Amino acid sequence: MSRHVLITGVSSGIGAAIAEQLLNQGWQVTGLSRTLVKRDNPRFTSLSVDLFDVVALKQMLATLPQVDAIIHAAGMMKAAPLGDLDEGISEKLWQLHIRVAEVLANQLAQQLPMGGRIVLIGSRTSTGAAGRSQYVSTKAAMKGMVRSWAAELAPRGVTANIVAPGATETPMLSQPGRESSPPKLPPIGRYIQPQEVAALVCYLLSPAADAITGQEIVICGGASL
């Protein structure tokens, strides 16, 4: 019987790349995104939900069959220096990166079997980046949250980790709203590819990663050096 994974942000970028690789590995994939996603694969199910609507999200999660892994790849990037911070943006970033992850884990973690997995997509900037304090604060909070989950779930054989990419070649890289802090090319001379991030996530879902939990694993092309 194939394993079942729930992935948010499956319509593009890293989420789409993760779904593709896991489908190729035989997983049953349920993808959450605002718009429905069409894939010519009987093991893929697309569900439309606004992740900012917590009530709708909880209702949808209650209808799902048991999952073996939870991957929260949905995200947004906004940048602004001190003096220009918008409180509404801070609330949206926190809602998407932290609150949604919390709802997913709170509602589904208890049903995860031995060998179950939680993986959140973080950011290599979680230790700080000029002009990105609102975004960074949510990714920094993610580390403490996931380490706490990992400590709770370890006795059950369930792991929780963060994959933290640097500048990755996705639509979010060039979206409006980050003019004050544009992406920088990593020292390797190119941006990280979504497939590279997906490969690391897939490894963390494999039996070989049973002993890895509570970690933030950075993939940044040398940008953190």
SULMO-V972066 format. One record per residue. N is the residue number from 0. RES is the residue in one small letter. PSI is psi in whole degrees, -180 to 180 (* if undefined). NEAR is the number of other C-alpha atoms within 8 Angstrom. Layout:
n & res & psi & near
N & RES & PSI & NEAR
N & RES & PSI & NEAR
This chain:
n & res & psi & near
0 & m & 131 & 2
1 & s & 150 & 6
2 & r & 155 & 9
3 & h & 126 & 12
4 & v & 141 & 13
5 & l & 128 & 12
6 & i & 128 & 15
7 & t & 159 & 12
8 & g & 36 & 15
9 & v & -4 & 17
10 & s & -20 & 11
11 & s & 174 & 10
12 & g & -138 & 12
13 & i & -42 & 14
14 & g & -43 & 15
15 & a & -40 & 11
16 & a & -39 & 12
17 & i & -45 & 15
18 & a & -44 & 12
19 & e & -47 & 8
20 & q & -39 & 11
21 & l & -36 & 12
22 & l & -40 & 12
23 & n & -24 & 7
24 & q & 1 & 6
25 & g & 7 & 8
26 & w & 152 & 12
27 & q & 124 & 12
28 & v & 126 & 14
29 & t & 121 & 12
30 & g & 132 & 15
31 & l & 131 & 13
32 & s & 165 & 16
33 & r & -40 & 8
34 & t & 146 & 7
35 & l & 144 & 9
36 & v & 132 & 8
37 & k & 125 & 5
38 & r & 137 & 5
39 & d & 67 & 4
40 & n & 122 & 5
41 & p & -14 & 5
42 & r & 6 & 8
43 & f & 130 & 11
44 & t & 127 & 8
45 & s & 130 & 11
46 & l & 134 & 9
47 & s & 125 & 9
48 & v & 143 & 12
49 & d & 110 & 9
50 & l & -15 & 10
51 & f & -9 & 8
52 & d & 92 & 8
53 & v & -39 & 9
54 & v & -47 & 6
55 & a & -38 & 9
56 & l & -47 & 11
57 & k & -40 & 10
58 & q & -41 & 8
59 & m & -43 & 9
60 & l & -32 & 10
61 & a & -18 & 7
62 & t & -6 & 6
63 & l & 146 & 7
64 & p & 170 & 4
65 & q & 140 & 7
66 & v & 154 & 13
67 & d & -17 & 12
68 & a & 148 & 13
69 & i & 126 & 13
70 & i & 119 & 12
71 & h & 98 & 11
72 & a & -9 & 12
73 & a & 140 & 11
74 & g & 169 & 8
75 & m & 155 & 7
76 & m & 125 & 9
77 & k & 140 & 10
78 & a & 139 & 14
79 & a & 142 & 13
80 & p & 164 & 11
81 & l & 139 & 6
82 & g & -23 & 4
83 & d & 14 & 6
84 & l & 136 & 9
85 & d & 120 & 6
86 & e & -32 & 6
87 & g & -38 & 6
88 & i & -42 & 10
89 & s & -42 & 10
90 & e & -40 & 8
91 & k & -43 & 9
92 & l & -45 & 15
93 & w & -43 & 10
94 & q & -47 & 10
95 & l & -45 & 14
96 & h & -36 & 13
97 & i & -54 & 12
98 & r & -44 & 9
99 & v & -43 & 12
100 & a & -40 & 11
101 & e & -44 & 8
102 & v & -45 & 10
103 & l & -50 & 11
104 & a & -41 & 10
105 & n & -37 & 8
106 & q & -27 & 10
107 & l & -20 & 10
108 & a & -36 & 8
109 & q & -20 & 6
110 & q & -6 & 7
111 & l & 135 & 14
112 & p & 174 & 9
113 & m & 131 & 7
114 & g & 5 & 11
115 & g & 160 & 12
116 & r & 143 & 13
117 & i & 127 & 12
118 & v & 125 & 14
119 & l & 144 & 11
120 & i & 114 & 12
121 & g & -140 & 12
122 & s & 143 & 12
123 & r & -13 & 12
124 & t & 11 & 9
125 & s & -17 & 11
126 & t & -3 & 7
127 & g & 142 & 8
128 & a & 128 & 9
129 & a & 135 & 7
130 & g & 2 & 10
131 & r & 28 & 13
132 & s & -36 & 12
133 & q & -46 & 13
134 & y & -47 & 12
135 & v & -38 & 14
136 & s & -35 & 9
137 & t & -37 & 12
138 & k & -30 & 13
139 & a & -43 & 10
140 & a & -32 & 9
141 & m & -35 & 11
142 & k & -48 & 11
143 & g & -38 & 8
144 & m & -47 & 8
145 & v & -38 & 13
146 & r & -36 & 13
147 & s & -45 & 9
148 & w & -43 & 10
149 & a & -41 & 14
150 & a & -38 & 9
151 & e & -39 & 7
152 & l & -17 & 11
153 & a & -43 & 10
154 & p & -20 & 7
155 & r & 1 & 7
156 & g & 23 & 11
157 & v & 133 & 15
158 & t & 156 & 16
159 & a & 125 & 15
160 & n & 166 & 16
161 & i & 133 & 14
162 & v & 120 & 16
163 & a & 94 & 13
164 & p & 155 & 14
165 & g & -156 & 14
166 & a & 114 & 12
167 & t & 140 & 10
168 & e & 82 & 11
169 & t & 170 & 11
170 & p & -30 & 8
171 & m & -22 & 9
172 & l & -33 & 9
173 & s & 14 & 6
174 & q & 154 & 7
175 & p & 152 & 5
176 & g & 5 & 7
177 & r & 25 & 11
178 & e & -33 & 7
179 & s & -12 & 8
180 & s & 73 & 10
181 & p & 158 & 6
182 & p & 150 & 6
183 & k & 139 & 5
184 & l & 128 & 8
185 & p & 162 & 13
186 & p & -24 & 8
187 & i & -5 & 6
188 & g & 10 & 6
189 & r & 163 & 8
190 & y & 156 & 10
191 & i & 143 & 14
192 & q & 142 & 9
193 & p & -34 & 12
194 & q & -30 & 9
195 & e & -41 & 8
196 & v & -43 & 14
197 & a & -40 & 13
198 & a & -39 & 10
199 & l & -41 & 9
200 & v & -45 & 11
201 & c & -37 & 11
202 & y & -44 & 9
203 & l & -23 & 13
204 & l & -10 & 10
205 & s & 160 & 8
206 & p & -26 & 7
207 & a & -18 & 7
208 & a & 20 & 9
209 & d & -31 & 11
210 & a & 5 & 6
211 & i & 114 & 9
212 & t & 150 & 11
213 & g & 21 & 14
214 & q & 150 & 11
215 & e & 111 & 10
216 & i & 117 & 8
217 & v & 135 & 10
218 & i & 101 & 11
219 & c & 6 & 13
220 & g & 25 & 11
221 & g & 3 & 8
222 & a & -22 & 8
223 & s & -3 & 5
224 & l & * & 3
